[in-house]
Amino acid sequence: MRGVVMYGPGDVRVEEREVPQVVAPTDAILKVVASCICGSDLWPYRGADATTEPTPMGHEYVGIVEAVGADVKNVTVGDFVVGSFFASDNTCEICRSGYQTHCVQRQPGAATGAQSEYLRVPLADGTLVATPGMPDADLVPSLLAASDVLGTGWFAAVAAEVGPGKTVAVVGDGAVGLLGVLAAKQLGAERIIAMSRHADRQALAREFGATDIVTERRDEGVARVKELTGGLGAHSTIEAVGTQESMMQAIRATRAGGHVGYVGVSHDVSLPGDELFFSGVHLHGGPAPVRRFLPELIDLIWTRQIDPGKVFDLTLPLDQAADGYRAMDERRAIKVLLQP
């Protein structure tokens, strides 16, 4: 089968790989219908994360079940499924509390290699959710978004305690930040401030529910949010980047007693203890327990109440994955969908 492999910074290739097989009785094998390139894939692509050996890429996927292990009960051959980027049993005490990314049996990167024609998913019963039937083609991008970026943006909004009457600020205008805007709107936020300097992303943020756009960054961005909120700051702030600058911008844009939901993969973030101590701001986040939200998100998509697939502004065949990486790296695309 064909699959995307990263050899080092800027070096992405599509090559022949072995077709995965059932290894454990809890496995499922999927024929991938669609996968995509994640913003987090750009960290190693840009050299910010080391690549020490050729690495199969991709952790976002939807597909059709081709085979299952003997112990798999919740999905069957022929099901169209959406899965999380963490494998979890969805039955342990931690999973039942809604934190499947911290499952006692968790397997981080379990679906690594999803940018391919076939995929092995461990702990299939706890990781995969079947859709009510075979989806219409136009729903596939939205269902694919649910496998990571929608679920991650949704978790960020929940972690930030977004709700009716709240003012929400969103730091980051990639797919996760934009879908954080969508989540905030769905959760009833009264005002949503999207922080973005790119016209195409600003337009999509407004389509998803943003009421205000702030183009400034760093201290100037914080000052603008404070100006828009009577000097107090946002009730809820979503941090969807993962840098020192974005985290401090999020904390400083949040009012005392407010909440920051952070989901940007952390890169060299260090919090100043004194400032945090006196800020009165709550922090909660980390790797999103996407599996927790999948049933609800699939229903919202299936019933066409939301259309998160709009974050995919470039669709390419799998063989052109390297072009997709370049387009996202150069900010010519928000998010690239790959079709095997």
Secondary structure, DSSP 4 states (H G I P E B T S, - for coil): -EEEEEEETTEEEEEE-PPP---STT-EEEEEEEEEE-GGGHHHHTTSS---S-EE----EEEEEEEE-TT--S--TT-EEEE-SEE--S-SHHHHTT-GGG-TT-EETTTTT-SBSEEEESSHHHHEEE-SSSPPGGGHHHHHHHTTHHHHHHHHHHHTT--TT-EEEEE--SHHHHHHHHHHHHTT-SEEEEE---HHHHHHHHHHT--EEE---HHHHHHHHHHHTTTS-EEEEEE-S-SHHHHHHHHHTEEEEEEEEE-SPPSS----HHHHHHH--EEEESS--HHHHHHHHHHHHHTTS--GGGG--EEEEGGGHHHHHHHHHTTS-S-EEEE-
